[in-house]
Amino acid sequence: MITELGTKVDPRTSRIEVDGERIVRESPTYVVLHKPRGVVSTMRDPEGRPTVRDLLADLPGRIYPVGRLDFNTSGVLLATNDGEFAEALLHPRRAVPKTYVVKVQGAMQPRDLDRWRRGVELDDGKTLPAKVKLLRHEADKTWLELTITEGRNLQVRRMGEVTGFRVMRLARTSFAGIDAGDIAPGAWRYLTADEQRALKKEYGVPRRIASQVRTTHVDRRDHERSPMPTTTRRTSGGHRPILSKVAARAKGGPAEHE
């Protein structure tokens, strides 16, 4: 019997009981969610707005997002119950790449793209160099593919404001090389074994490959199936693929900006 606070045990080799009830370690879970706009990337929101918890409700145990996407930003969001996994992918020294499709107000010229590539001076310091690819111009608007390796608050939107190109739409298409594929907004799937192995090779996590069912969860509540923006698909039309229950809660809620 352990009576000393702070005692450490190895759950893989020790049987742990509290008041006669055995405590079983949860199996590690790794999923990718296609977060819609109008959803907060937290498990609870004091303002009562819809959260990713609503979208991950069918997953067993406690699971939480790896990092965040802001209220009006859609796209790839990883979630897990493995703290080591989350910490590794969020640590600044890992320089984990995050790729976005960005629509800005204004016709960006080569010199403007180069400014984003070299780094933009923000109030908390200059951003690290970014990869920027021009996708297309639409009248006075520009579509870009942007890859950054930082996780500053509202970074992409702030880069747009400082350089005079207001961000009108923002969607994350990949995080650490993981994309959402054809997952509809509001749906999720487990990471495949190959994806886990690739992350382990690059970032050292997860320690063990989870043998999870390779399935995609589609929330059957009423929502619009809208694809992720890509370089080959026209994406100028906005979408608000919020599940019916979530949409009702989000209506009239305050907006955040990234």
C-alpha positions as CSV (number, residue, x, y, z in Angstrom):
1,M,0.0,0.0,0.0
2,I,1.3,3.5,-0.9
3,T,0.7,6.2,1.6
4,E,3.3,8.8,0.5
5,L,2.2,11.6,-1.9
6,G,4.2,11.9,-5.0
7,T,5.0,8.2,-5.3
8,K,5.7,7.2,-8.9
9,V,4.7,3.9,-10.5
10,D,4.9,2.4,-14.0
11,P,1.3,1.7,-15.1
12,R,2.6,-0.8,-17.6
13,T,4.0,-3.1,-14.9
14,S,2.1,-2.1,-11.7
15,R,-1.5,-2.9,-10.7
16,I,-3.0,0.3,-9.3
17,E,-6.1,0.4,-7.1
18,V,-7.8,3.2,-5.2
19,D,-10.2,2.1,-2.4
20,G,-10.2,-1.4,-3.8
21,E,-11.1,-0.3,-7.3
22,R,-8.6,-1.0,-10.0
23,I,-7.5,2.1,-12.1
24,V,-7.0,1.1,-15.7
25,R,-4.9,3.3,-18.0
26,E,-6.8,4.6,-21.0
27,S,-5.6,3.4,-24.4
28,P,-3.8,6.2,-26.3
29,T,-6.1,7.9,-28.8
30,Y,-5.0,10.0,-31.8
31,V,-7.5,11.6,-34.1
32,V,-7.7,14.4,-36.7
33,L,-10.8,16.6,-36.7
34,H,-12.0,18.9,-39.5
35,K,-12.9,21.8,-37.3
36,P,-15.6,24.0,-38.9
37,R,-15.7,27.8,-38.5
38,G,-17.9,28.9,-35.6
39,V,-16.5,26.4,-33.1
40,V,-14.1,27.1,-30.2
41,S,-11.0,24.9,-29.9
42,T,-11.5,24.2,-26.2
43,M,-13.5,21.6,-24.3
44,R,-15.6,24.3,-22.5
45,D,-16.5,27.9,-23.3
46,P,-17.7,30.4,-20.6
47,E,-19.6,32.3,-23.3
48,G,-21.6,29.2,-24.2
49,R,-20.3,28.9,-27.7
50,P,-20.0,25.5,-29.5
51,T,-16.7,23.7,-28.7
52,V,-14.7,20.8,-30.2
53,R,-16.0,18.8,-27.3
54,D,-19.4,18.7,-29.1
55,L,-17.8,17.2,-32.1
56,L,-15.6,14.7,-30.3
57,A,-18.4,13.5,-27.9
58,D,-18.5,10.0,-29.3
59,L,-14.9,9.3,-28.4
60,P,-14.3,7.4,-25.1
61,G,-12.5,8.9,-22.2
62,R,-11.1,12.4,-22.0
63,I,-9.6,13.8,-25.1
64,Y,-8.4,17.3,-25.8
65,P,-7.1,19.3,-28.8
66,V,-3.4,19.7,-29.7
67,G,-3.1,23.4,-29.9
68,R,-6.0,25.5,-31.3
69,L,-7.7,27.1,-34.2
70,D,-9.6,30.2,-33.7
71,F,-13.4,30.7,-33.9
72,N,-13.4,31.8,-37.5
73,T,-10.7,29.5,-38.7
74,S,-11.5,26.0,-40.1
75,G,-9.4,23.0,-40.9
76,V,-7.1,20.4,-39.4
77,L,-7.0,20.0,-35.6
78,L,-5.4,17.0,-33.9
79,A,-6.8,15.7,-30.6
80,T,-5.5,13.1,-28.2
81,N,-5.4,11.9,-24.6
82,D,-1.6,11.5,-24.7
83,G,0.0,14.5,-23.0
84,E,3.5,13.7,-24.2
85,F,2.3,13.6,-27.8
86,A,0.6,17.0,-27.5
87,E,3.6,18.6,-25.7
88,A,6.0,17.4,-28.3
89,L,4.1,18.7,-31.3
90,L,3.5,22.1,-29.6
91,H,7.0,22.7,-28.4
92,P,8.6,25.7,-30.2
93,R,11.9,23.9,-30.8
94,R,10.2,21.2,-32.8
95,A,9.2,23.8,-35.5
96,V,6.2,21.8,-36.5
97,P,4.9,23.0,-39.9
98,K,1.3,24.3,-40.2
99,T,0.0,24.9,-43.7
100,Y,-3.0,27.2,-44.5
101,V,-5.0,28.4,-47.4
102,V,-5.4,32.1,-47.0
103,K,-7.6,34.6,-48.8
104,V,-6.6,38.2,-48.3
105,Q,-8.1,41.6,-49.4
106,G,-5.8,43.1,-52.0
107,A,-3.7,42.0,-55.0
108,M,-0.4,40.9,-53.5
109,Q,2.7,41.4,-55.7
110,P,6.0,39.5,-55.6
111,R,7.5,42.0,-53.2
112,D,4.6,41.5,-50.8
113,L,5.0,37.7,-50.9
114,D,8.7,38.1,-50.2
115,R,7.9,40.2,-47.2
116,W,5.9,37.4,-45.7
117,R,8.6,34.9,-46.7
118,R,11.3,36.9,-44.9
119,G,9.3,37.5,-41.8
120,V,6.9,40.2,-40.7
121,E,7.6,42.5,-37.7
122,L,4.8,42.1,-35.2
123,D,4.4,43.7,-31.8
124,D,5.9,40.6,-30.2
125,G,8.8,40.3,-32.5
126,K,9.5,39.4,-36.1
127,T,8.0,36.2,-37.4
128,L,10.2,33.3,-38.6
129,P,10.6,32.9,-42.4
130,A,7.5,31.3,-44.0
131,K,6.9,29.4,-47.1
132,V,4.4,31.3,-49.3
133,K,2.9,30.1,-52.6
134,L,0.7,32.3,-54.7
135,L,-2.4,30.3,-55.7
136,R,-4.4,32.9,-57.7
137,H,-5.8,36.4,-57.9
138,E,-9.5,37.1,-58.0
139,A,-10.0,40.8,-58.9
140,D,-8.7,42.6,-55.8
141,K,-8.3,39.5,-53.7
142,T,-5.4,37.0,-53.4
143,W,-5.3,33.3,-52.5
144,L,-2.2,32.0,-50.9
145,E,-0.8,28.7,-49.5
146,L,1.2,29.6,-46.3
147,T,3.3,27.4,-44.2
148,I,4.6,28.6,-40.8
149,T,6.4,26.9,-38.0
150,E,5.3,29.1,-35.1
151,G,2.2,29.1,-32.9
152,R,1.7,32.7,-32.0
153,N,-1.8,33.9,-31.2
154,L,-3.6,35.2,-34.3
155,Q,-0.3,35.1,-36.2
156,V,-1.6,34.9,-39.7
157,R,-4.3,37.5,-39.3
158,R,-1.8,39.9,-37.6
159,M,0.6,39.4,-40.5
160,G,-2.1,40.4,-42.9
161,E,-3.0,43.5,-40.8
162,V,0.6,44.7,-40.5
163,T,1.3,44.3,-44.2
164,G,-2.0,45.8,-45.4
165,F,-3.7,42.6,-46.6
166,R,-6.6,41.8,-44.4
167,V,-7.2,38.1,-44.0
168,M,-10.7,37.3,-45.2
169,R,-10.7,33.5,-45.0
170,L,-8.3,31.1,-43.2
171,A,-8.3,27.3,-43.3
172,R,-5.5,25.0,-42.0
173,T,-5.0,22.2,-44.5
174,S,-2.3,20.3,-42.6
175,F,-0.6,20.1,-39.2
176,A,2.7,18.2,-38.9
177,G,2.1,16.7,-42.3
178,I,-1.4,15.4,-41.3
179,D,-4.3,16.5,-43.5
180,A,-8.0,15.9,-43.2
181,G,-8.4,14.5,-46.7
182,D,-12.1,14.2,-47.6
183,I,-13.4,14.5,-44.0
184,A,-16.4,16.8,-43.9
185,P,-16.5,19.8,-41.6
186,G,-17.5,18.6,-38.1
187,A,-16.2,15.0,-38.7
188,W,-13.1,13.2,-37.4
189,R,-11.0,10.1,-38.0
190,Y,-8.3,8.1,-36.2
191,L,-4.7,8.7,-37.3
192,T,-3.6,5.7,-39.3
193,A,-0.6,3.6,-38.2
194,D,1.4,5.0,-41.1
195,E,0.7,8.6,-40.0
196,Q,1.7,7.7,-36.4
197,R,4.9,6.1,-37.6
198,A,5.7,9.2,-39.7
199,L,5.1,11.5,-36.6
200,K,7.3,9.2,-34.4
201,K,10.1,9.3,-37.0
202,E,10.0,13.1,-37.3
203,Y,9.1,14.2,-33.7
204,G,9.5,11.1,-31.5
205,V,5.8,10.7,-30.7
206,P,3.7,8.7,-30.1
207,R,6.0,6.3,-28.2
208,R,3.8,3.4,-29.3
209,I,1.7,3.0,-32.4
210,A,-2.0,2.8,-31.4
211,S,-3.9,0.0,-33.2
212,Q,-7.1,1.9,-33.6
213,V,-10.0,1.2,-36.0
214,R,-9.4,3.0,-39.3
215,T,-12.7,4.7,-39.5
216,T,-14.1,8.1,-40.1
217,H,-16.8,9.5,-37.8
218,V,-19.4,11.6,-39.6
219,D,-21.8,13.4,-37.3
220,R,-25.2,12.5,-38.6
221,R,-26.8,15.7,-37.4
222,D,-27.8,18.1,-40.1
223,H,-24.7,19.8,-41.6
224,E,-23.4,20.9,-44.9
225,R,-20.7,18.8,-46.5
226,S,-18.1,21.2,-47.8
227,P,-14.6,20.2,-48.9
228,M,-11.4,21.7,-47.5
229,P,-10.0,24.5,-49.7
230,T,-7.3,23.1,-52.1
231,T,-5.2,24.5,-54.9
232,T,-7.4,22.8,-57.5
233,R,-10.8,23.6,-56.1
234,R,-12.6,26.9,-56.3
235,T,-13.0,28.1,-52.7
236,S,-14.2,31.6,-52.9
237,G,-17.6,30.7,-51.6
238,G,-17.7,30.6,-47.9
239,H,-19.1,27.7,-45.9
240,R,-20.5,27.4,-42.4
241,P,-20.8,23.6,-41.9
242,I,-22.0,23.7,-38.4
243,L,-24.1,20.9,-37.0
244,S,-27.7,21.9,-36.3
245,K,-27.3,21.8,-32.5
246,V,-23.9,23.6,-32.7
247,A,-25.2,26.2,-35.1
248,A,-28.1,27.1,-32.8
249,R,-25.7,27.8,-30.0
250,A,-23.3,29.7,-32.1
251,K,-25.9,32.1,-33.6
252,G,-25.2,35.6,-32.6
253,G,-22.0,34.7,-30.7
254,P,-19.0,37.0,-30.8
255,A,-16.3,36.4,-33.4
256,E,-12.7,35.9,-32.8
257,H,-9.9,36.4,-35.4
258,E,-6.7,34.6,-36.1
